[in-house]
Amino acid sequence: MTTLSIYIKDLPGGSTGIAGLGVAAVTVSAVIIRPITGVVLDRYGRKTVLILGLILFLIPCVFFNFMLPIIPLLLFRFVQGLGWGITNTSQGTIASDVIPPNRLGEGMGYFTMANGISYAISPVIALWLVYQYSFESLFIVCTITTVVALVAALMVRCPKHEAAPSTAKPIFFEKKTFRPSGVMLLVTITFGAVLSFLALYVAEQGLPNAGLYFTMMAIAIVVSRPIAGVIVDQKGRIGCDILVVFGIATVLVSTIFLGSLSTIWTLALAGLFFGLGFGVLQPTLMTICIKSVADKKGAANAAFMTAFDIGVASGSIVGGIVAEYFGYSMMFYLTAIPPALALFVNFINRGNSYDEIFLAKEAPVKDPVAYEAT
């Protein structure tokens, strides 16, 4: 996601505005498939869906090795987005099945920590491969990594899922998840801009590649996510509110550092603050989403991850347009606006809805040792 903008910009007919479409293509298709995936997960089970998603994600990886021009590349990215949407919606749902209900925040902290680390260290590896070797090397490594992920998924043991009745009305999105999902959407607009354009911005500033930012982000995520999960479990609504305010505040600080980027120290601090903010926000908001539903975990994960993808795609598309006319520095300053709005979304007219979520009695686990046959 970080290096594809460089690849597209250097192709014939490429530009800064078009470069953001590499991220947008995969996220738009993921948004389309996620609600359907949520319904299928709630009705028919988990593991088979996960495997099919990974296979669909792998096929475009193989074709990327042929160094495609812009249009075929974007088409394959769209197909890959379908696999991406199916896969990580399934992963989140399986994780929420496995984690004990009274430790959901802590468990989602560890789960999203793994997710966050991959988001943070893969750009470092990708940039190193591109600058030291070639894009061909990058695409080969991505293909191998996806094959390894597929093999690992085959070994996952999923708790047996009690499917929803076939006569039940399909639930594509759970309304109770809209508020935390909306907060995540606004924050990930900033994340989408970073993923798509930070490497180009850092090069324009004459600094070493953007790997330092993502390294600091990874460190902050590793430290913050498990702690955030424990706070959610122990402090409930009050803990969530504190984490949301802290998370958004640190993301805002990060955007200021990025807008005024001039040294590697500024780059490092920007990555550290964004990692802290993003690190506490994702598990906190994801836990709220899952706790707000009873037996519609697939729909809850679909809503949350759809919001995540819409934010990334919006940041990528709008960020490219803004950067084209006003430059990267102003673009990163302006990415402070969506997280600031997220504070209002989280608190305005909320009433006691979060109290109801955290005071609700957890449903007992019926058969914790039964697993899907697949």
N, C-alpha and C positions, 0 to 999 in steps of 0.2 A: 504493500500500500504506500510506503514511503518512497520507494525508488521508481515506481511505475510512472510517476509524474515526470521524472527526469528522462525516462525512456521515450515517453510520448512527445515531450517538448522537442526532443532532438530528431524525431522522425520528420520526413517531408510533410509539410502542412501542419506541423505541430506548433503550439503556442502555450503561453501560460494559462489562458482561459480554457483551452481544450485539455490541458494536462490533468485538471481536476476530474475529468470524466472517467479516468481510470478507476478512481475510488467510487465515483457516483454510480457507475454501471453495476458494480457488484452489490452495492447497498440498495439500489432501487429494486433489483430482482429479489433480494433477500426480504425486503419489505412486502413484496407481493406474495411470497410463498409462506411467510411465517404464520399468518392467521390460519391458513389451511393446515400447516404442520401442527399447530396447537390442537386443532380439532381431531386430527388423526391420532396424535399422541394420547389424548384423553379417551378416545374410543377404542383404539386397537393395540395400545402398548408402545414400548419405547425402543428396544434394541434394533429391531429390523429397520425402523425409520432412521436411526442413527447411521447404520451401515450404508443404507441407500444414499443418504446425504453425502457421506464421505466419498462414495464412488462417483457421484455426480460432481463433487468438488475436484476429484483427481483428474478426470478426463481432460478439462481445459489445461491443467498443469502440463500434461504431456504435449499438447499442441503449442504451448508457449515456447517450447524448445526450438520451434521452427522459425523464431524471430519474426512474428507476424507484423504487418503494417497496421495502421490505426484502426480502420473499420473492422477487420476480422478480429483484432485484439479486443476491441470493446464488445463485440458480439460474444466472444468466448468468456469475457469477464462477466457478462450478463448471465450466461449459463452457470458459471462458477458461483455467482451470487445465489442461485437457487440452491446449490449444494451447501453453501455457507449458511444460508437461512435455516435449512432443514437440520444441519448438523449441530449448530450451537444452541438452537431452541431445544433439541433433543437432549443435549448435554446438561443444560440447566435444569431441565425437568427431571432427568435421572438423578442429578445431584440432590435436588430437593426431596426426592423419594428416599434416598439413602440416609440423609442426615436426620438424627433424632429431632423431633419437633421442638423440644425444649432447648436445643442448642443450634437452632436454625441459623441465627445470626453468625455464630462462630463458624459453623460449617460453610456457609456461603462466603464468609471472609476468606477461608482457605481456597475454596473453589474459584472465586473471582481473583484471588491472588495469583493462582496459576495462569489464569486468563490474562491478567494484567502484566505479569512477567513476560509472557510471550509477545504481547503488544509492545513492551518496552525494549526487550533485547533483540527481537527479530530485525528492527530497523538498523541496529548497530551491525549485526551480521550482514544484512543485505547491503548496506552502504559500503562495508569493507569488501564484500565480494565484487561489487560493481566497480569500485575505484581501483582495487588491486588486481582484479582479473577481468571479468566481463559480465554482461547481462546473460550470456549463455550459461555461465557458471551459476548465476543466481537462479535461473529457471530450473536447472538440473537439481540443485539443492532443494528447491521448493517441491519438486516432484518426489524426491526421495523422502522428504519429511512427511509429506501427505501419505505416502505408502506406509511409513512407520506408524502414523496415527491410525490408519485403517487396521493394521495388524493389532495395535493396542486395543482398539474398539472391539475387536472380535473376542477379546478376553474379558470384557466388562461383564459383570453379573448384575442384572437389573432385577430389583424386587418385583414380584408378580403384581401386575396392575389390574385392579378391578375396573373393567371397562364400563363406560357410560352406556345406558340402554340405547339400542339402535333407534328407538322411537323418540329419544330425547332430542330437543331442538339443538342443533350445533351452535356452540358458543365460540365465535371467532375472537372476540376480545371481552375481557372482564372489565366492566365500568369502574369497579373499585380500584383498579390498577392505574387509572388515567392520571391521577395527581403525581404519584412518584415517577411514573413513566414520563410525564411531561417535564418534570425537573431534570431527569436524565437526558431527555432530548435536547434541552437547551444547553446543558453542560457539554454534550458531545458535539455541538456545533463548533465549539472551540477546538475540541480534539480532532475533528475532521480537517480543520484548517492546518493544524500542526502536522498531521500525518501526510497531507498532500503537499505542503509548501515549505516546511521547515528546512528541508535539505537544500532547496533552491535559494531560500533566504540566507542561510548560513554561507553558502558559496558566494552569493552576491556581496556579503559583508567581508569576504576575504578571510574567513575563519576556517579552521579545520572542519571536517564533516560533522554532521549533526549527531553523531553517535554519543557524544558526551551528555547531551540532553536526555536521551533515552536511557543511558546508563544510570543517571541520577534519578530518573523517573522510576526505574525498576527497583532501585534501592529503597526509595520512599514507599513504593507499593508493598514490598516485602515486609517493611516495618509496620505500616499503617493498617493493612487490611485485616489481619487476625485480631488486632486490638479493637478495631471498629466493630467487628462481629461480636466480641465479648461484651462491649458496651451496650450494643443493641439488646442482647439477651438479658443483661442484668438491670438495665435502666429503662428499657421499654421506650415509650413515646418521648420522654424527656431526653434520653440518650440519643434518639434519632434526631431530634431537633437540634441538639448541640452539634452533632456530627454534620448535619446538613449546613448549618451556618459556618462552621469551621471549614468544611470542604469547599464551599462556594467562595469564601473569603480567600483561601489560598490559591484557588484557580484564578481569581481576579488579580492577585499579586503576580502570578506567573505571566499573565497577559501583559502586564506593565513591563516586566523584565524583557519579554520578547519584543515588544514594540520599540524599546530603547536599546536593543541588542548592539553591543560594540566589542565585547571581550568574551573570552571563554568562561570567565567567572560569571558573567551575566547569563550566559547560556546554561551553565551548570545550575545556578539558582532557579532559573525558570523551570528546568526539568524537575528539580527537587520539590518546588512548591506545587507544580501541577501534579506530580506523583502523589503528594500528600493529600491534595484535594480530591483527585480522582480515586485515590486509594480508599478513602473513607466513604465517598458518595455511592459508588457502585454496589458494594455489599449491603449497605444500609437501605438503599432504595429497593434493591432486589428482594431483600428480606421482607420489607413492607408489602411488596406486590404479592409474594407467595403467602404471607400470613393473612392477606385480605380475602383469600379464596379458600374454599374447602377442598373440593375434589376436582378443581379445574386448573391444576398446576400447569398443564400444557398451554392453556389459553393465557394464563398469567405470564409465563415466560415468553410467549409469543408477543404479547403486548409490550413487555419491557424491552425485549431485544429489537422489536420493530421501532420503538422510540429511539433506541440506541443507534440503529442504522439510519433512520431519517435524519438524526442530528449529524452523523458523520457525513452523509451525502450532502446535506445542506451546507455544512461548513466547507466541503470540498468545492461545490459548485459556486456558491456565493463568494467564497474566499478567492477563487480564481478570477471572478469578474472584478471584484474590488481591487485585487492586486494588479490586475491589468491596467486599471485607470489611476490608482492612487499609490501603488507600491506596496511592498510586503510589510513595511513598518506600520503604516496606517492600517492595513488590513488586520494585523495582530492586535493593535490597540482597540479596534472596533469589535474584536471577538470578546471583549469584556462585557458587551451589552447583553448577550443571551444569558450568561450565568447570573448577572444582576437581576434579570427578569425572573430567573428560576426561584429566587428568594420569595418573590410575590406569589408565584404559582404554588409554592409549598405552604405558605401561611395564610393567604387571603381566603376568607370564607370557608375555612376548613372545619370549623366546629369541633365536635368531639369524635370525628371519624377515626382518628388514629388511636384514641383511647379504646374505642370499641374493638379495634384490631388486636391490640396488645392485651386486652383484658379477656378476650374470647377464650373459652376453654378449648384446649387442643383435643382433636378427635383421637381416640386410642388407635394404636397400630394393630391391625387385626392379625397379620401373620408375617412377622418380621423375617422369617427364614425361608419363605417361598420365593422362588425366582422364576423368571420367564424361561420357557423351554429353549429359546434361542440364545 
